[in-house]
Amino acid sequence: MQTTDFKDVIFGLFAVSAFIGVMLLAFIDTKSRPVFYDVCKMVISAFLGYMIRVNQ
């Protein structure tokens, strides 16, 4: 059984809060929506890349 480190939980909470915040900004500002979507993709890929590297 694998335990979760504190820094992994903090990074996960940061990634989720950044994703939600950027999606709210994309909802508010329709002119910049594609840029906000690109930032969301970057946040998700950074989190997944980190978790894949940690779990190997």
VEXZA-544566 format. One record per residue: residue number from 1; x, y, z of N, C-alpha, C in turn. Coordinates in nm, 3 decimals. Layout:
<mitor num="NUM" n_xx="X" n_yy="Y" n_zz="Z" ca_xx="X" ca_yy="Y" ca_zz="Z" c_xx="X" c_yy="Y" c_zz="Z"/>
...
END
This chain:
<mitor num="1" n_xx="0.084" n_yy="-0.118" n_zz="0.000" ca_xx="0.000" ca_yy="0.000" ca_zz="0.000" c_xx="0.089" c_yy="0.124" c_zz="0.000"/>
<mitor num="2" n_xx="0.050" n_yy="0.221" n_zz="-0.080" ca_xx="0.132" ca_yy="0.341" ca_zz="-0.096" c_xx="0.071" c_yy="0.457" c_zz="-0.018"/>
<mitor num="3" n_xx="0.155" n_yy="0.527" n_zz="0.057" ca_xx="0.107" ca_yy="0.643" ca_zz="0.131" c_xx="0.131" c_yy="0.769" c_zz="0.049"/>
<mitor num="4" n_xx="0.047" n_yy="0.869" n_zz="0.073" ca_xx="0.059" ca_yy="0.995" ca_zz="0.002" c_xx="0.138" c_yy="1.094" c_zz="0.086"/>
<mitor num="5" n_xx="0.239" n_yy="1.153" n_zz="0.026" ca_xx="0.319" ca_yy="1.253" ca_zz="0.097" c_xx="0.241" c_yy="1.383" c_zz="0.108"/>
<mitor num="6" n_xx="0.280" n_yy="1.462" n_zz="0.206" ca_xx="0.215" ca_yy="1.591" ca_zz="0.230" c_xx="0.234" c_yy="1.684" c_zz="0.111"/>
<mitor num="7" n_xx="0.352" n_yy="1.683" n_zz="0.051" ca_xx="0.377" ca_yy="1.773" ca_zz="-0.062" c_xx="0.295" c_yy="1.733" c_zz="-0.184"/>
<mitor num="8" n_xx="0.265" n_yy="1.604" n_zz="-0.200" ca_xx="0.179" ca_yy="1.561" ca_zz="-0.309" c_xx="0.036" c_yy="1.612" c_zz="-0.291"/>
<mitor num="9" n_xx="-0.011" n_yy="1.610" n_zz="-0.168" ca_xx="-0.145" ca_yy="1.661" ca_zz="-0.139" c_xx="-0.150" c_yy="1.812" c_zz="-0.162"/>
<mitor num="10" n_xx="-0.049" n_yy="1.882" n_zz="-0.117" ca_xx="-0.044" ca_yy="2.028" ca_zz="-0.137" c_xx="-0.038" c_yy="2.060" c_zz="-0.286"/>
<mitor num="11" n_xx="0.044" n_yy="1.989" n_zz="-0.361" ca_xx="0.053" ca_yy="2.014" ca_zz="-0.505" c_xx="-0.079" c_yy="1.981" c_zz="-0.574"/>
<mitor num="12" n_xx="-0.146" n_yy="1.877" n_zz="-0.531" ca_xx="-0.277" ca_yy="1.842" ca_zz="-0.588" c_xx="-0.381" c_yy="1.948" c_zz="-0.558"/>
<mitor num="13" n_xx="-0.382" n_yy="1.999" n_zz="-0.436" ca_xx="-0.476" ca_yy="2.106" ca_zz="-0.401" c_xx="-0.446" c_yy="2.233" c_zz="-0.479"/>
<mitor num="14" n_xx="-0.319" n_yy="2.263" n_zz="-0.498" ca_xx="-0.282" ca_yy="2.379" ca_zz="-0.579" c_xx="-0.328" c_yy="2.363" c_zz="-0.723"/>
<mitor num="15" n_xx="-0.309" n_yy="2.244" n_zz="-0.779" ca_xx="-0.348" ca_yy="2.220" ca_zz="-0.918" c_xx="-0.500" c_yy="2.231" c_zz="-0.934"/>
<mitor num="16" n_xx="-0.574" n_yy="2.176" n_zz="-0.841" ca_xx="-0.721" ca_yy="2.183" ca_zz="-0.849" c_xx="-0.769" c_yy="2.326" c_zz="-0.833"/>
<mitor num="17" n_xx="-0.712" n_yy="2.399" n_zz="-0.738" ca_xx="-0.754" ca_yy="2.538" ca_zz="-0.718" c_xx="-0.714" c_yy="2.626" c_zz="-0.836"/>
<mitor num="18" n_xx="-0.597" n_yy="2.601" n_zz="-0.895" ca_xx="-0.558" ca_yy="2.676" ca_zz="-1.014" c_xx="-0.650" c_yy="2.645" c_zz="-1.131"/>
<mitor num="19" n_xx="-0.686" n_yy="2.520" n_zz="-1.147" ca_xx="-0.777" ca_yy="2.481" ca_zz="-1.254" c_xx="-0.913" c_yy="2.548" c_zz="-1.238"/>
<mitor num="20" n_xx="-0.968" n_yy="2.545" n_zz="-1.118" ca_xx="-1.098" ca_yy="2.607" ca_zz="-1.093" c_xx="-1.092" c_yy="2.758" c_zz="-1.113"/>
<mitor num="21" n_xx="-0.986" n_yy="2.819" n_zz="-1.064" ca_xx="-0.971" ca_yy="2.963" ca_zz="-1.079" c_xx="-0.959" c_yy="3.006" c_zz="-1.224"/>
<mitor num="22" n_xx="-0.882" n_yy="2.934" n_zz="-1.300" ca_xx="-0.865" ca_yy="2.968" ca_zz="-1.442" c_xx="-0.995" c_yy="2.944" c_zz="-1.518"/>
<mitor num="23" n_xx="-1.067" n_yy="2.838" n_zz="-1.484" ca_xx="-1.195" ca_yy="2.814" ca_zz="-1.551" c_xx="-1.296" c_yy="2.924" c_zz="-1.518"/>
<mitor num="24" n_xx="-1.294" n_yy="2.974" n_zz="-1.395" ca_xx="-1.383" ca_yy="3.087" ca_zz="-1.360" c_xx="-1.345" c_yy="3.212" c_zz="-1.437"/>
<mitor num="25" n_xx="-1.216" n_yy="3.237" n_zz="-1.452" ca_xx="-1.172" ca_yy="3.352" ca_zz="-1.531" c_xx="-1.212" c_yy="3.335" c_zz="-1.678"/>
<mitor num="26" n_xx="-1.205" n_yy="3.214" n_zz="-1.730" ca_xx="-1.246" ca_yy="3.190" ca_zz="-1.868" c_xx="-1.396" c_yy="3.212" c_zz="-1.884"/>
<mitor num="27" n_xx="-1.472" n_yy="3.180" n_zz="-1.782" ca_xx="-1.617" ca_yy="3.202" ca_zz="-1.787" c_xx="-1.649" c_yy="3.351" c_zz="-1.786"/>
<mitor num="28" n_xx="-1.572" n_yy="3.429" n_zz="-1.711" ca_xx="-1.598" ca_yy="3.572" ca_zz="-1.699" c_xx="-1.551" c_yy="3.647" c_zz="-1.823"/>
<mitor num="29" n_xx="-1.430" n_yy="3.620" n_zz="-1.868" ca_xx="-1.370" ca_yy="3.695" ca_zz="-1.979" c_xx="-1.375" c_yy="3.610" c_zz="-2.106"/>
<mitor num="30" n_xx="-1.474" n_yy="3.637" n_zz="-2.191" ca_xx="-1.493" ca_yy="3.554" ca_zz="-2.309" c_xx="-1.390" c_yy="3.583" c_zz="-2.418"/>
<mitor num="31" n_xx="-1.331" n_yy="3.700" n_zz="-2.419" ca_xx="-1.233" ca_yy="3.734" ca_zz="-2.524" c_xx="-1.103" c_yy="3.657" c_zz="-2.507"/>
<mitor num="32" n_xx="-1.067" n_yy="3.627" n_zz="-2.386" ca_xx="-0.940" ca_yy="3.558" ca_zz="-2.358" c_xx="-0.960" c_yy="3.410" c_zz="-2.328"/>
<mitor num="33" n_xx="-1.075" n_yy="3.357" n_zz="-2.359" ca_xx="-1.108" ca_yy="3.218" ca_zz="-2.324" c_xx="-1.008" c_yy="3.116" c_zz="-2.378"/>
<mitor num="34" n_xx="-0.962" n_yy="3.124" n_zz="-2.503" ca_xx="-0.865" ca_yy="3.023" ca_zz="-2.551" c_xx="-0.734" c_yy="3.023" c_zz="-2.472"/>
<mitor num="35" n_xx="-0.691" n_yy="3.140" n_zz="-2.427" ca_xx="-0.567" ca_yy="3.146" ca_zz="-2.348" c_xx="-0.587" c_yy="3.077" c_zz="-2.214"/>
<mitor num="36" n_xx="-0.701" n_yy="3.100" n_zz="-2.151" ca_xx="-0.730" ca_yy="3.035" ca_zz="-2.023" c_xx="-0.739" c_yy="2.884" c_zz="-2.039"/>
<mitor num="37" n_xx="-0.794" n_yy="2.837" n_zz="-2.150" ca_xx="-0.801" ca_yy="2.693" ca_zz="-2.173" c_xx="-0.661" c_yy="2.634" c_zz="-2.190"/>
<mitor num="38" n_xx="-0.572" n_yy="2.708" n_zz="-2.255" ca_xx="-0.434" ca_yy="2.660" ca_zz="-2.268" c_xx="-0.365" c_yy="2.652" c_zz="-2.132"/>
<mitor num="39" n_xx="-0.392" n_yy="2.748" n_zz="-2.045" ca_xx="-0.335" ca_yy="2.744" ca_zz="-1.910" c_xx="-0.391" c_yy="2.624" c_zz="-1.833"/>
<mitor num="40" n_xx="-0.519" n_yy="2.595" n_zz="-1.850" ca_xx="-0.578" ca_yy="2.477" ca_zz="-1.785" c_xx="-0.512" c_yy="2.348" c_zz="-1.833"/>
<mitor num="41" n_xx="-0.487" n_yy="2.339" n_zz="-1.963" ca_xx="-0.419" ca_yy="2.221" ca_zz="-2.015" c_xx="-0.279" c_yy="2.208" c_zz="-1.958"/>
<mitor num="42" n_xx="-0.211" n_yy="2.321" n_zz="-1.940" ca_xx="-0.076" ca_yy="2.318" ca_zz="-1.885" c_xx="-0.079" c_yy="2.273" c_zz="-1.739"/>
<mitor num="43" n_xx="-0.175" n_yy="2.322" n_zz="-1.661" ca_xx="-0.186" ca_yy="2.283" ca_zz="-1.520" c_xx="-0.214" c_yy="2.133" c_zz="-1.509"/>
<mitor num="44" n_xx="-0.305" n_yy="2.084" n_zz="-1.589" ca_xx="-0.340" ca_yy="1.941" ca_zz="-1.584" c_xx="-0.221" c_yy="1.855" c_zz="-1.626"/>
<mitor num="45" n_xx="-0.152" n_yy="1.895" n_zz="-1.734" ca_xx="-0.039" ca_yy="1.814" ca_zz="-1.779" c_xx="0.078" c_yy="1.819" c_zz="-1.681"/>
<mitor num="46" n_xx="0.099" n_yy="1.933" n_zz="-1.614" ca_xx="0.205" ca_yy="1.940" ca_zz="-1.514" c_xx="0.174" c_yy="1.849" c_zz="-1.396"/>
<mitor num="47" n_xx="0.050" n_yy="1.848" n_zz="-1.352" ca_xx="0.011" ca_yy="1.762" ca_zz="-1.240" c_xx="0.022" c_yy="1.615" c_zz="-1.278"/>
<mitor num="48" n_xx="-0.028" n_yy="1.579" n_zz="-1.396" ca_xx="-0.018" ca_yy="1.438" ca_zz="-1.438" c_xx="0.126" c_yy="1.396" c_zz="-1.457"/>
<mitor num="49" n_xx="0.208" n_yy="1.482" n_zz="-1.517" ca_xx="0.349" ca_yy="1.449" ca_zz="-1.534" c_xx="0.421" c_yy="1.431" c_zz="-1.402"/>
<mitor num="50" n_xx="0.387" n_yy="1.514" n_zz="-1.305" ca_xx="0.447" ca_yy="1.501" ca_zz="-1.172" c_xx="0.403" c_yy="1.370" c_zz="-1.106"/>
<mitor num="51" n_xx="0.276" n_yy="1.337" n_zz="-1.115" ca_xx="0.227" ca_yy="1.216" ca_zz="-1.049" c_xx="0.281" c_yy="1.090" c_zz="-1.117"/>
<mitor num="52" n_xx="0.299" n_yy="1.093" n_zz="-1.248" ca_xx="0.356" ca_yy="0.978" ca_zz="-1.317" c_xx="0.501" c_yy="0.958" c_zz="-1.274"/>
<mitor num="53" n_xx="0.576" n_yy="1.068" n_zz="-1.264" ca_xx="0.717" ca_yy="1.058" ca_zz="-1.223" c_xx="0.729" c_yy="1.012" c_zz="-1.079"/>
<mitor num="54" n_xx="0.640" n_yy="1.056" n_zz="-0.992" ca_xx="0.647" ca_yy="1.018" ca_zz="-0.850" c_xx="0.613" c_yy="0.871" c_zz="-0.832"/>
<mitor num="55" n_xx="0.517" n_yy="0.820" n_zz="-0.908" ca_xx="0.471" ca_yy="0.683" ca_zz="-0.889" c_xx="0.558" c_yy="0.578" c_zz="-0.955"/>
<mitor num="56" n_xx="0.662" n_yy="0.618" n_zz="-1.026" ca_xx="0.747" ca_yy="0.518" ca_zz="-1.092" c_xx="0.851" c_yy="0.464" c_zz="-0.999"/>
END
